[in-house]
Amino acid sequence: MSTKTDLEGKVSWQKIVSVYAHPDLRKSIWQTINTLVPYFVLFYITIRSVEISLWLTLPLSILTAGFMVRTFIIFHDCGHGSFFKSQRANELLGVVTGILTFTPYHRWKHAHAIHHATSGDLDRRGTGDVYTMTVQEYLDAPWWKKIGYRVMRNPIALLLVGPLLVFVVAERIPPAKGKREIASVWWTNLALAVIIPVMGLTFGWRNYLIAQLLVLFFGTSAGVWMFYVQHNYEGVYWERHAQWDYFQASMKGSSFYKLPAVLQWFTGNIGFHHIHHLGSKIPNYNLSKAYWENPVFHVKPLTLGSSLKCLKWRVYDEANSRLAGWEVLKQYRQMQAAD
């Protein structure tokens, strides 16, 4: 985007966003129906398919996971208070969809609000994001922290192993503080402690666990991938707090992930992530409209192909204002040795 467009956006973006930040009850109800009903039906079919063939279960679990991702988007919108006008309705549906996606509603809502308030701020990293170290932080870190960070940023751990562990294990552990957040973890755990045995005893433990773990694996991996590429791409915005700007952090620190129509539907338009960060009160079904009706939102998109390049980013090279791969560490070590 040009400087002129940036300035125009900064002057008028609040007014533009406000036009779309109004939930439509009929659209919200219809999205709930066309998401949860297929999700329940497909989940049942997936469980039953285990009795026939795991080769049938595999594609069914992928399709079911697609509806799990869409369910999470509803959960996500409820957390922002953007799905219904009624805060009570947002909380009720948020808690239900949180149980369905193994995520405590109030704990996640709190952490995600911090993410929105600090995204792109180098001095306020670490809550609700994929943690990114600067080059200098990595070089100064003790050996054990370097190993942990390398493991965490490895694509296999980040996108295949980590997501399942986070949603199945980490989300079961209450935070250190926050009465509401702690309570939401325990209530979600209690609900799952009832639902899981009921499902296991009703459909057979083998059938249920295979189906549930496959759906969770594909759903959480897809969700973490979406979140990762929306904030870890070439040219992404990062600034120290003194220079940090909300508009720039939204428009340049969150990507426009241009997906095929079917994937855009399953991911609830969350690919328009720059607009979502600019106006978190916009319901997901209004994001596409906001994009097409306002040229100020027309940023360079990430595509499925170009997004694969995001896998190589490991650390933030603050001196050059860019994400970089591991190879940049060698360059900095050589520079320090020369000094």
C-alpha positions as CSV (number, residue, x, y, z in Angstrom):
1,M,0.0,0.0,0.0
2,S,1.2,3.5,-0.7
3,T,1.8,6.1,2.0
4,K,-1.2,8.1,0.8
5,T,-3.4,5.1,1.1
6,D,-2.0,4.4,4.6
7,L,-2.9,8.0,5.7
8,E,-6.3,7.8,4.2
9,G,-6.9,4.5,6.0
10,K,-5.7,6.0,9.3
11,V,-8.1,8.9,8.9
12,S,-11.2,6.9,8.0
13,W,-10.8,3.2,9.0
14,Q,-12.8,3.5,12.2
15,K,-15.8,4.8,10.2
16,I,-15.4,2.1,7.6
17,V,-15.1,-0.7,10.2
18,S,-18.2,0.5,12.0
19,V,-20.4,0.0,9.0
20,Y,-19.7,-3.8,9.1
21,A,-19.5,-4.3,12.8
22,H,-23.2,-5.3,13.2
23,P,-24.3,-8.9,13.6
24,D,-27.3,-10.1,11.6
25,L,-29.3,-12.5,13.8
26,R,-30.6,-14.5,10.8
27,K,-27.1,-15.0,9.3
28,S,-25.7,-16.0,12.7
29,I,-28.4,-18.5,13.3
30,W,-28.1,-19.9,9.8
31,Q,-24.3,-20.2,10.2
32,T,-24.8,-22.0,13.5
33,I,-27.2,-24.5,11.8
34,N,-25.1,-25.1,8.6
35,T,-22.0,-25.6,10.8
36,L,-23.1,-27.6,13.8
37,V,-25.7,-29.9,12.2
38,P,-23.3,-31.2,9.5
39,Y,-20.5,-31.4,12.2
40,F,-22.7,-33.6,14.4
41,V,-23.9,-35.8,11.5
42,L,-20.4,-36.2,10.0
43,F,-18.9,-36.9,13.4
44,Y,-21.4,-39.7,13.9
45,I,-20.7,-41.1,10.4
46,T,-16.9,-40.9,11.1
47,I,-17.3,-42.9,14.3
48,R,-19.4,-45.5,12.5
49,S,-16.9,-45.7,9.6
50,V,-14.2,-47.1,11.9
51,E,-16.2,-50.4,12.0
52,I,-16.0,-50.6,8.2
53,S,-12.5,-49.3,7.2
54,L,-10.0,-46.9,8.5
55,W,-9.4,-45.9,4.9
56,L,-13.0,-44.6,4.9
57,T,-12.5,-43.0,8.3
58,L,-9.5,-40.9,7.2
59,P,-11.2,-38.8,4.5
60,L,-14.4,-38.5,6.6
61,S,-12.4,-37.2,9.5
62,I,-10.7,-34.6,7.3
63,L,-14.2,-33.4,6.2
64,T,-15.4,-33.4,9.8
65,A,-12.4,-31.5,10.8
66,G,-13.3,-28.8,8.3
67,F,-16.6,-28.3,10.2
68,M,-14.7,-28.3,13.5
69,V,-12.6,-25.4,12.1
70,R,-15.8,-23.6,11.1
71,T,-17.2,-24.3,14.6
72,F,-14.1,-22.7,16.1
73,I,-14.7,-19.6,14.0
74,I,-18.1,-19.3,15.6
75,F,-16.5,-19.7,19.0
76,H,-13.9,-17.1,18.0
77,D,-16.6,-14.6,17.0
78,C,-18.5,-15.2,20.2
79,G,-15.3,-14.4,22.1
80,H,-15.1,-11.1,20.3
81,G,-18.8,-10.4,21.1
82,S,-19.4,-10.1,17.3
83,F,-21.7,-13.0,16.6
84,F,-24.8,-11.8,18.4
85,K,-25.9,-8.4,19.7
86,S,-26.6,-10.1,23.0
87,Q,-23.5,-10.7,25.1
88,R,-25.4,-13.5,26.9
89,A,-26.1,-15.3,23.6
90,N,-22.4,-14.9,22.7
91,E,-21.3,-16.5,26.0
92,L,-23.7,-19.4,25.8
93,L,-22.8,-20.3,22.3
94,G,-19.2,-19.6,23.0
95,V,-19.1,-22.0,25.9
96,V,-20.9,-24.8,23.9
97,T,-18.7,-24.4,20.8
98,G,-15.7,-24.2,23.2
99,I,-16.5,-27.6,24.6
100,L,-16.9,-29.0,21.1
101,T,-13.4,-27.7,20.2
102,F,-11.8,-28.6,23.6
103,T,-11.2,-24.9,24.4
104,P,-12.2,-23.2,27.6
105,Y,-14.2,-20.1,26.5
106,H,-13.3,-17.4,29.0
107,R,-9.6,-18.4,29.3
108,W,-9.2,-18.3,25.5
109,K,-11.2,-15.1,25.2
110,H,-8.9,-13.3,27.7
111,A,-5.7,-14.5,26.0
112,H,-7.0,-13.7,22.5
113,A,-8.0,-10.2,23.6
114,I,-4.4,-9.7,24.7
115,H,-3.2,-11.0,21.3
116,H,-5.3,-8.4,19.5
117,A,-4.0,-5.6,21.7
118,T,-0.4,-6.6,21.3
119,S,0.0,-8.1,17.9
120,G,3.1,-6.8,16.2
121,D,4.4,-5.3,19.4
122,L,7.9,-6.6,20.2
123,D,7.7,-5.5,23.8
124,R,4.5,-7.3,24.5
125,R,4.9,-10.7,22.9
126,G,4.0,-14.1,24.4
127,T,0.3,-14.2,25.1
128,G,-2.1,-15.7,22.5
129,D,0.5,-15.8,19.8
130,V,3.1,-18.1,18.2
131,Y,6.1,-16.9,20.2
132,T,8.9,-15.4,18.1
133,M,12.4,-14.5,19.4
134,T,14.5,-11.8,18.0
135,V,17.9,-12.8,16.7
136,Q,19.7,-11.1,19.6
137,E,17.4,-12.8,22.1
138,Y,18.2,-16.2,20.6
139,L,21.9,-15.6,20.6
140,D,21.8,-14.4,24.3
141,A,19.6,-17.3,25.4
142,P,20.9,-20.3,27.4
143,W,21.5,-23.5,25.5
144,W,18.4,-25.2,26.9
145,K,16.1,-22.3,25.8
146,K,17.6,-22.4,22.3
147,I,16.9,-26.1,22.0
148,G,13.3,-25.6,23.2
149,Y,12.8,-22.8,20.8
150,R,14.2,-24.7,17.9
151,V,11.9,-27.6,18.7
152,M,8.9,-25.4,19.0
153,R,9.5,-23.6,15.7
154,N,10.1,-26.8,13.8
155,P,7.2,-27.3,11.4
156,I,6.6,-30.9,12.6
157,A,6.3,-29.8,16.2
158,L,4.5,-26.5,15.4
159,L,1.9,-27.9,13.0
160,L,1.6,-31.6,13.5
161,V,2.5,-32.5,17.1
162,G,2.0,-29.3,19.0
163,P,-1.6,-28.4,18.0
164,L,-3.0,-31.7,19.3
165,L,-1.0,-31.4,22.5
166,V,-2.2,-27.8,23.1
167,F,-5.9,-28.6,22.6
168,V,-5.9,-32.0,24.3
169,V,-3.4,-31.4,27.2
170,A,-2.4,-27.7,27.6
171,E,-6.0,-26.4,27.5
172,R,-6.9,-28.7,30.4
173,I,-4.5,-26.9,32.7
174,P,-5.9,-23.8,34.4
175,P,-4.0,-20.5,34.3
176,A,-2.2,-19.1,37.4
177,K,-4.7,-16.3,37.9
178,G,-8.1,-15.0,36.8
179,K,-11.1,-16.5,38.6
180,R,-13.3,-16.6,35.5
181,E,-10.5,-18.0,33.3
182,I,-9.7,-20.7,35.9
183,A,-13.3,-21.6,36.3
184,S,-13.8,-21.9,32.6
185,V,-11.0,-24.5,32.4
186,W,-12.5,-26.6,35.1
187,W,-16.1,-26.4,33.8
188,T,-14.9,-27.3,30.3
189,N,-12.9,-30.2,31.7
190,L,-15.9,-31.4,33.7
191,A,-18.1,-31.3,30.6
192,L,-15.5,-33.3,28.6
193,A,-15.2,-35.7,31.5
194,V,-18.9,-36.5,31.1
195,I,-19.1,-36.3,27.3
196,I,-16.0,-38.5,26.5
197,P,-17.1,-41.5,28.6
198,V,-20.6,-41.3,27.3
199,M,-19.4,-41.3,23.7
200,G,-16.9,-44.1,24.4
201,L,-19.5,-46.3,26.1
202,T,-22.2,-45.5,23.5
203,F,-20.1,-46.1,20.3
204,G,-17.2,-48.2,21.6
205,W,-14.0,-46.7,23.0
206,R,-11.9,-47.7,19.9
207,N,-14.4,-46.2,17.4
208,Y,-14.8,-43.0,19.4
209,L,-11.1,-42.4,20.2
210,I,-9.9,-43.1,16.7
211,A,-12.5,-40.7,15.2
212,Q,-12.1,-38.0,17.9
213,L,-8.3,-38.0,17.7
214,L,-8.2,-37.9,13.9
215,V,-10.7,-35.0,13.8
216,L,-8.8,-33.1,16.4
217,F,-5.5,-33.8,14.7
218,F,-6.6,-32.4,11.3
219,G,-8.7,-29.7,12.8
220,T,-6.2,-28.3,15.2
221,S,-3.3,-28.6,12.7
222,A,-5.3,-26.6,10.1
223,G,-6.3,-24.0,12.7
224,V,-2.7,-23.5,13.9
225,W,-1.5,-23.3,10.3
226,M,-4.1,-20.5,9.6
227,F,-3.0,-18.6,12.7
228,Y,0.7,-19.1,11.9
229,V,0.6,-17.7,8.4
230,Q,-1.5,-14.8,9.4
231,H,1.3,-13.4,11.5
232,N,4.5,-15.0,10.2
233,Y,5.0,-13.9,6.6
234,E,7.5,-11.9,4.6
235,G,7.3,-8.2,5.3
236,V,5.2,-8.6,8.5
237,Y,5.0,-5.6,10.8
238,W,6.9,-5.7,14.2
239,E,7.8,-2.6,16.2
240,R,8.9,-1.7,19.7
241,H,6.1,-0.4,21.8
242,A,7.1,3.3,21.5
243,Q,6.8,3.1,17.8
244,W,3.9,0.6,17.6
245,D,0.7,1.7,15.8
246,Y,-2.6,-0.2,15.9
247,F,-3.6,0.6,12.3
248,Q,-0.2,-0.5,10.9
249,A,-0.1,-3.6,13.1
250,S,-3.5,-4.6,11.7
251,M,-2.9,-3.8,8.1
252,K,0.8,-4.9,7.8
253,G,1.0,-7.3,10.8
254,S,-1.9,-9.5,9.8
255,S,-2.1,-11.2,6.4
256,F,-4.8,-11.4,3.8
257,Y,-4.8,-15.1,3.1
258,K,-6.5,-15.5,-0.2
259,L,-8.0,-19.0,-0.2
260,P,-10.2,-21.0,-2.7
261,A,-13.9,-20.4,-2.1
262,V,-14.5,-23.8,-0.4
263,L,-11.6,-23.2,2.1
264,Q,-12.7,-19.7,2.7
265,W,-16.1,-21.0,3.7
266,F,-14.7,-23.7,6.0
267,T,-12.4,-21.1,7.7
268,G,-15.1,-18.5,8.1
269,N,-13.4,-15.8,6.1
270,I,-10.7,-15.6,8.7
271,G,-8.2,-15.2,5.9
272,F,-9.3,-11.5,5.7
273,H,-7.2,-11.3,8.9
274,H,-6.0,-7.8,8.4
275,I,-9.6,-6.5,8.5
276,H,-10.5,-8.8,11.4
277,H,-7.6,-7.2,13.4
278,L,-8.7,-3.8,12.4
279,G,-12.3,-4.4,13.5
280,S,-12.7,-7.5,15.7
281,K,-16.4,-6.7,16.2
282,I,-17.1,-7.5,12.5
283,P,-18.8,-10.9,12.2
284,N,-17.0,-13.3,10.0
285,Y,-19.7,-13.3,7.4
286,N,-19.2,-9.5,6.9
287,L,-15.4,-9.6,6.4
288,S,-15.5,-10.5,2.7
289,K,-18.0,-7.7,2.0
290,A,-15.8,-5.2,3.9
291,Y,-12.8,-6.2,1.8
292,W,-14.5,-5.9,-1.6
293,E,-16.3,-2.6,-0.9
294,N,-13.2,-0.8,0.4
295,P,-10.0,-0.5,-1.7
296,V,-8.1,0.6,1.4
297,F,-8.2,-3.0,2.5
298,H,-6.8,-4.3,-0.8
299,V,-3.3,-5.5,0.4
300,K,-1.0,-8.0,-1.3
301,P,-2.4,-11.4,-0.6
302,L,-0.9,-14.6,0.5
303,T,-1.9,-17.6,-1.6
304,L,-1.8,-21.3,-0.8
305,G,1.4,-21.5,-2.8
306,S,3.2,-18.4,-1.4
307,S,2.1,-19.2,2.1
308,L,4.4,-22.3,2.1
309,K,7.4,-20.0,2.2
310,C,6.3,-18.9,5.7
311,L,7.6,-22.2,7.0
312,K,11.2,-21.0,6.7
313,W,10.8,-18.1,9.1
314,R,12.3,-18.7,12.6
315,V,13.4,-15.5,14.2
316,Y,12.9,-11.8,13.9
317,D,15.9,-9.8,12.6
318,E,15.2,-6.6,14.4
319,A,18.1,-4.7,12.9
320,N,16.8,-5.2,9.4
321,S,13.0,-5.3,10.3
322,R,12.4,-8.7,8.8
323,L,11.7,-12.3,9.7
324,A,14.6,-14.6,8.9
325,G,15.6,-18.3,8.9
326,W,18.2,-20.0,11.0
327,E,20.9,-19.0,8.5
328,V,20.8,-15.4,9.8
329,L,22.2,-16.6,13.1
330,K,25.5,-17.5,11.5
331,Q,25.8,-14.0,9.9
332,Y,25.3,-12.4,13.3
333,R,27.8,-14.6,15.0
334,Q,30.4,-13.8,12.4
335,M,29.6,-10.1,12.8
336,Q,30.0,-10.4,16.6
337,A,33.2,-12.3,16.2
338,A,34.6,-9.7,13.9
339,D,33.9,-7.0,16.5
